[in-house]
Amino acid sequence: MVSLEKYQLPEKIKALREQLGLTQAELARRLGLTRASVNGWEMGLVVPSTSMLVELSKLFGVSADYLLGIAQNSVISVNGLTPDEVAILVQLVKRFQMDREM
C-alpha cells in the first residue's frame, strides 16, 4: 500500500483511486460525474466540491480532513464488523504503534 501522508489532494485522490483499482472513468461513473472532472481533480486544475469531498471520503474510507491534509490520520470503517473483529483491529493498530516506538 502507498503511504499517502506526503501527498496533496490531487495526488491523494489518484493514489486512493488506484488502490481501489478504479480508472478515472469508473470513479466518475460511481460519483455521477464525467471522467474529465476526475482528471481535473487529479491534475490539480479544479477542487472537488464539498459534497464531492464527502462522497470521495466515503468511497475511499478516509476522512475529508485527511483528503484535505488537515489531519494526518486515516479512517477505517468498521461498519458491519463484529465487536470481536473491531477489537482485533484495535490490537493490530496498537501493535504497529508499539513497533514504531521501539
DAWO-V7784 format. One record per pair of residues at least 6 apart in sequence whose ideal C-beta (glycine too) atoms are under 6 Angstrom apart, sorted by sequence separation. I is the first residue (numbers start at 1). J is the second residue. If there is no record, write none. Layout:
BEGIN
i->{I;I}
j->{J;J}
END
This chain:
BEGIN
i->{28;40;57;65;28;41;57;4;66;78;17;25;28;4;24;27;53;62;63;2;62;24;24;61;31;13;14;13;10;10;16;12;5}
j->{34;46;63;71;35;48;64;12;74;86;27;35;38;15;35;38;64;74;75;15;75;38;39;77;55;41;42;42;42;44;60;67;72}
END
